[in-house]
Amino acid sequence: MKQKTSAKWYEEVKKRLSERQRVFFFLILLVTFLIREKSDKRWQSAAAALRLGKKELESKGL
């Protein structure tokens, strides 16, 4: 069984989908990416706040 490259796979999918379906698919991917980015930033800021709080406690000797 031959393994398809991503470019060939994309071309096959592109032929099967209408323009409207391609735009819809792209928008779904974009929104998914943006949601993940926002989630990652929240986790980063939460971790930074935790580190800052830990530093303050250590400096106060608690």
VMD Tcl script that draws the C-alpha trace (Angstrom):
set ca {
  {0.00 0.00 0.00}
  {1.44 3.36 -1.01}
  {1.56 6.11 1.53}
  {0.17 9.43 0.28}
  {2.04 12.64 0.88}
  {0.16 15.45 2.56}
  {0.23 17.55 -0.62}
  {-1.36 14.78 -2.68}
  {-3.93 14.13 0.02}
  {-4.80 17.82 0.15}
  {-5.22 17.97 -3.62}
  {-7.59 14.99 -3.57}
  {-9.67 16.51 -0.80}
  {-9.65 19.87 -2.55}
  {-11.11 18.31 -5.70}
  {-13.96 16.73 -3.76}
  {-15.00 19.77 -1.75}
  {-16.87 22.78 -3.03}
  {-15.56 26.28 -2.38}
  {-18.16 26.80 0.33}
  {-17.16 23.59 2.10}
  {-13.48 24.54 1.94}
  {-14.18 27.96 3.49}
  {-16.29 26.34 6.20}
  {-13.56 23.77 6.94}
  {-10.92 26.53 7.08}
  {-13.03 28.58 9.50}
  {-13.49 25.57 11.78}
  {-9.73 25.01 11.83}
  {-9.09 28.70 12.50}
  {-11.54 28.87 15.40}
  {-10.14 25.65 16.87}
  {-6.62 27.08 16.67}
  {-7.67 30.38 18.29}
  {-9.45 28.58 21.13}
  {-6.33 26.50 21.81}
  {-4.13 29.61 21.75}
  {-6.39 31.37 24.25}
  {-6.44 28.31 26.49}
  {-2.64 28.04 26.37}
  {-2.28 31.70 27.35}
  {-4.63 31.22 30.30}
  {-2.55 28.31 31.54}
  {0.66 30.31 31.10}
  {-0.71 33.27 33.06}
  {-2.06 30.97 35.79}
  {1.34 29.29 36.10}
  {3.07 32.68 36.25}
  {0.71 33.86 38.99}
  {1.37 30.68 40.94}
  {5.13 31.17 40.68}
  {4.80 34.79 41.79}
  {2.65 33.81 44.77}
  {5.13 31.10 45.71}
  {8.02 33.60 45.55}
  {6.16 36.03 47.81}
  {5.47 33.30 50.36}
  {9.11 32.22 50.34}
  {10.30 35.81 50.78}
  {8.02 36.22 53.81}
  {9.38 33.02 55.29}
  {6.11 31.09 55.20}
}
mol new
graphics top color blue
foreach p $ca { graphics top sphere $p radius 0.5 }
foreach p [lrange $ca 0 end-1] q [lrange $ca 1 end] { graphics top cylinder $p $q radius 0.2 }
display resetview
